[in-house]
Amino acid sequence: MNELTFQNLQEKEMSFEQVFDRIIKFMKLNPQGNYRLMIGTDSQVHHDYTLFITGIVIQNEGKGAWACIRRVYIQRKMEQLHERISKETSLTEEVVALFTEERKNCMIDLILPFIYQGATFTMEGHIDIGAGKLNKTKIYVEEMVARIESLGLEPKIKPNSFVASSYANRYTK
C-alpha cells in the first residue's frame, strides 16, 4: 500500500488531497462549529513487522466527526520503546506537514466569519504516551511534547490523546 494513502470505513485509497477535501466538506456543513483537527499515531509489534496507524480526525464538538487512517508497515519487530514512540511521533509530524499554511488558512477562513458567534478551530497532536507514575513512556513525554509543540499544535497525552490511544489503536491489532 502506498504510504501516502488514507482510508476509512467508507473509502479506500484516498490521497491526502481527497482527505483534505472531505475535511473542508465536513466543516462547510456547519461553519459556525467548534472544530478540533486531531492527528495521532499508534503502533503494534506483530510477529515479523511493526504496524503504525496514523489517525486524522476532524471533530465538530457535540455534532459529529469525520476520520480516516494511514497504515505504515515496517518489516521488522521494533521492540525498543523509544524507537517506536519516536517513529509514531515522526509519522504524526509527516501528516501534520501536509497541512500547509495555505490549507490551515483555508480551514480557518471557513469559520472566521463566525468567530464572534463562538466558532473555533484548533489543531492537536495526539501522542500515545502518558505521564502517570507507572507509565513506561513517561520519560519521553517532554521530548515528544516539544516535537509536537514545535509544529504549532496543541500536544495531548494520555488520557486526552484518544486519536492515538483509542482510534488509531483499534486498527493496529
Disulfide bonds with the S-S distance in Angstrom:
none
